């Protein structure tokens, strides 16, 4: 289980070693690693939505997959895995897949068509 130091940033937290692993593993369109700090604005997206992760949740913790927009060069729609126990604990973040981007934009189109 990756640990390192627990980084606290407002209402968010993550393990420093997990963030370093994420930066090495997940790259944006400019091939720059994605840090957890970079994706925090995704939670401010008014169209951010979460999906309960039935595969990874258990009696000890509920996990969520969130999709939202981040206005940053090389990123747009981001998929983030997190838990909420006091603070929002970020587990993983990466660019959304084409299927996830489609889901996000289809949802936006539905919202706007109902206005």
C-alpha positions in Angstrom: 0.0 0.0 0.0 1.7 3.3 -1.1 2.1 5.7 1.7 4.8 8.3 2.0 3.5 11.5 3.6 -0.2 12.4 3.8 -0.6 15.6 1.7 -3.5 17.8 2.9 -4.8 20.5 0.6 -7.9 22.1 1.9 -10.7 19.5 1.9 -8.5 17.1 -0.2 -5.8 14.6 0.8 -3.6 12.0 -0.9 -0.5 9.9 -0.2 2.7 11.5 -1.7 4.0 8.2 -3.1 0.7 7.5 -4.8 0.8 11.0 -6.4 4.3 10.3 -7.7 3.2 7.0 -9.1 0.2 8.7 -10.7 2.5 11.3 -12.3 4.7 8.6 -13.8 1.8 6.5 -15.0 -0.8 8.9 -16.3 0.2 11.6 -18.9 -1.8 14.4 -20.4 -2.0 15.2 -24.2 1.4 17.0 -23.9 3.0 13.9 -22.3 3.2 15.7 -18.9 2.4 13.6 -15.8 -0.8 14.4 -14.0 -0.5 15.3 -10.4 -3.4 15.2 -7.9 -2.9 18.9 -7.3 -3.4 19.6 -11.0 -6.8 17.9 -11.1 -8.4 19.5 -8.0 -10.4 22.0 -10.1 -12.4 19.0 -11.5 -14.3 19.0 -8.2 -15.4 22.6 -9.0 -16.9 21.7 -12.4 -20.6 22.4 -12.0 -21.2 19.3 -14.3 -18.9 17.0 -12.4 -20.6 13.7 -11.6 -19.7 10.7 -9.7 -20.5 7.0 -10.2 -20.4 4.7 -7.2 -17.6 2.1 -7.7 -19.3 -1.2 -6.8 -16.2 -3.2 -7.8 -13.8 -1.5 -5.3 -16.1 -0.4 -2.5 -16.6 -2.6 0.6 -17.8 -2.4 4.1 -14.7 -0.4 5.1 -14.9 2.3 2.4 -17.0 3.6 -0.5 -15.2 4.5 -3.6 -16.3 6.8 -6.4 -15.3 7.4 -10.0 -15.8 11.1 -10.9 -15.8 12.7 -14.3 -15.4 16.4 -14.8 -13.6 19.1 -16.8 -10.3 20.6 -16.0 -9.2 23.7 -17.9 -5.5 23.0 -18.2 -3.3 22.7 -21.2 -3.2 19.1 -22.2 -6.2 18.1 -20.2 -9.9 18.4 -20.6 -12.2 15.7 -19.2 -10.6 13.9 -16.3 -11.5 10.6 -14.5 -10.7 10.6 -10.8 -11.0 7.8 -8.2 -11.6 8.9 -4.6 -13.2 8.2 -1.2 -15.0 10.6 1.1 -14.3 10.2 4.8 -13.9 13.7 6.2 -11.7 14.9 3.5 -11.9 13.8 -0.2 -9.1 11.2 -0.5 -7.7 11.0 -4.0 -6.6 7.6 -5.2 -6.0 8.0 -8.9 -6.5 10.6 -11.7 -6.0 10.3 -15.4 -7.3 11.7 -18.7 -10.8 10.3 -19.4 -11.0 7.6 -22.1 -12.9 8.3 -25.3 -15.9 6.4 -23.9 -15.8 8.5 -20.7 -15.5 11.7 -22.6 -18.5 10.7 -24.7 -20.4 10.0 -21.5 -19.5 13.4 -20.0 -20.4 15.3 -23.2 -23.6 13.3 -23.8 -24.7 14.2 -20.2 -23.9 17.9 -20.9 -26.0 17.8 -24.1 -28.9 16.2 -22.2 -28.7 18.9 -19.5 -28.6 21.7 -22.1 -31.4 20.2 -24.2 -33.7 20.2 -21.1 -33.1 23.9 -20.4 
